[in-house]
Amino acid sequence: MDPDKALAAANAAAAKAARRDKAQAWLRRIATRAQVWGPESAQHSAEWSSDRSHLPP
């Protein structure tokens, strides 16, 4: 195999692995926040965002 092609393939594999790791870390972070905040907080957030009384008329 051509060394340049081998290097390109290795770089592509490394980039793919880095993207996968980044995505998994993002999903872990979201899951952790959901556990910490819980459903009550999500409900409160939804209620507050639909409540417009804090906005000027």
ABEGO torsion letter per residue (X at the ends): XBAAAAAAAAAAAAAAAAAAAAAAAAAAAAAAAAAAAEAAAAAAAAAAAABAAABBX
